[in-house]
Amino acid sequence: MRGRPFTKGVSPNPGGRPKEVGHVRELAREHTAMAVRTQVAITKNAKSPPAARVAAANALLDRGYGRPGSMSVRFKLPDMRSAADTAMAMAAIANAVACGDLTPAEAGELSKLVESYVRAIEASEIERRLRVLEASHAP
């Protein structure tokens, strides 16, 4: 099937998320310490299959530092109060990549944030102009 698999405006799951998920989550959280110890043991065990060792190591790193792409980026964007300010923000992002302070992937995500800000400014400006036009044509 091409396009939208569900009818627009109709939820494929009107009852929402099943209530059992919360219960399963709590059970999993009760065993977090044991799971981490198991992952450490697998990672350290030279007899474990290499794929298992890598998977366990990745799970530990994800648990400790967050999955790549979900980690926060420590980067101060310049203040953006207008669309013109966003050019300085983009220049700061490019400079940070050039200096090695940001990865290209992190820069891409920050660029999306700046782009969203520009769209919000543009939408606000269009709304302001529309109000002025409507007020000038009001009886």
MODELLER restraints for C-alpha pairs under 7 A, 6 or more apart:
rsr = mdl.restraints
at = mdl.atoms
rsr.add(forms.Gaussian(group=physical.xy_distance, feature=features.Distance(at['CA:6:A'], at['CA:12:A']), mean=6.90, stdev=0.5))
rsr.add(forms.Gaussian(group=physical.xy_distance, feature=features.Distance(at['CA:36:A'], at['CA:60:A']), mean=6.99, stdev=0.5))
rsr.add(forms.Gaussian(group=physical.xy_distance, feature=features.Distance(at['CA:39:A'], at['CA:56:A']), mean=4.90, stdev=0.5))
rsr.add(forms.Gaussian(group=physical.xy_distance, feature=features.Distance(at['CA:39:A'], at['CA:60:A']), mean=6.89, stdev=0.5))
rsr.add(forms.Gaussian(group=physical.xy_distance, feature=features.Distance(at['CA:42:A'], at['CA:48:A']), mean=6.13, stdev=0.5))
rsr.add(forms.Gaussian(group=physical.xy_distance, feature=features.Distance(at['CA:42:A'], at['CA:53:A']), mean=5.70, stdev=0.5))
rsr.add(forms.Gaussian(group=physical.xy_distance, feature=features.Distance(at['CA:42:A'], at['CA:56:A']), mean=6.49, stdev=0.5))
rsr.add(forms.Gaussian(group=physical.xy_distance, feature=features.Distance(at['CA:43:A'], at['CA:53:A']), mean=4.44, stdev=0.5))
rsr.add(forms.Gaussian(group=physical.xy_distance, feature=features.Distance(at['CA:43:A'], at['CA:56:A']), mean=5.78, stdev=0.5))
rsr.add(forms.Gaussian(group=physical.xy_distance, feature=features.Distance(at['CA:43:A'], at['CA:57:A']), mean=5.80, stdev=0.5))
rsr.add(forms.Gaussian(group=physical.xy_distance, feature=features.Distance(at['CA:77:A'], at['CA:89:A']), mean=5.92, stdev=0.5))
rsr.add(forms.Gaussian(group=physical.xy_distance, feature=features.Distance(at['CA:78:A'], at['CA:89:A']), mean=5.56, stdev=0.5))
rsr.add(forms.Gaussian(group=physical.xy_distance, feature=features.Distance(at['CA:80:A'], at['CA:86:A']), mean=6.02, stdev=0.5))
rsr.add(forms.Gaussian(group=physical.xy_distance, feature=features.Distance(at['CA:83:A'], at['CA:118:A']), mean=5.67, stdev=0.5))
rsr.add(forms.Gaussian(group=physical.xy_distance, feature=features.Distance(at['CA:83:A'], at['CA:121:A']), mean=6.71, stdev=0.5))
rsr.add(forms.Gaussian(group=physical.xy_distance, feature=features.Distance(at['CA:86:A'], at['CA:114:A']), mean=6.51, stdev=0.5))
rsr.add(forms.Gaussian(group=physical.xy_distance, feature=features.Distance(at['CA:90:A'], at['CA:111:A']), mean=6.76, stdev=0.5))
rsr.add(forms.Gaussian(group=physical.xy_distance, feature=features.Distance(at['CA:93:A'], at['CA:107:A']), mean=6.02, stdev=0.5))
rsr.add(forms.Gaussian(group=physical.xy_distance, feature=features.Distance(at['CA:96:A'], at['CA:102:A']), mean=5.49, stdev=0.5))
rsr.add(forms.Gaussian(group=physical.xy_distance, feature=features.Distance(at['CA:97:A'], at['CA:103:A']), mean=5.91, stdev=0.5))
rsr.add(forms.Gaussian(group=physical.xy_distance, feature=features.Distance(at['CA:97:A'], at['CA:104:A']), mean=6.27, stdev=0.5))
rsr.add(forms.Gaussian(group=physical.xy_distance, feature=features.Distance(at['CA:97:A'], at['CA:107:A']), mean=6.91, stdev=0.5))
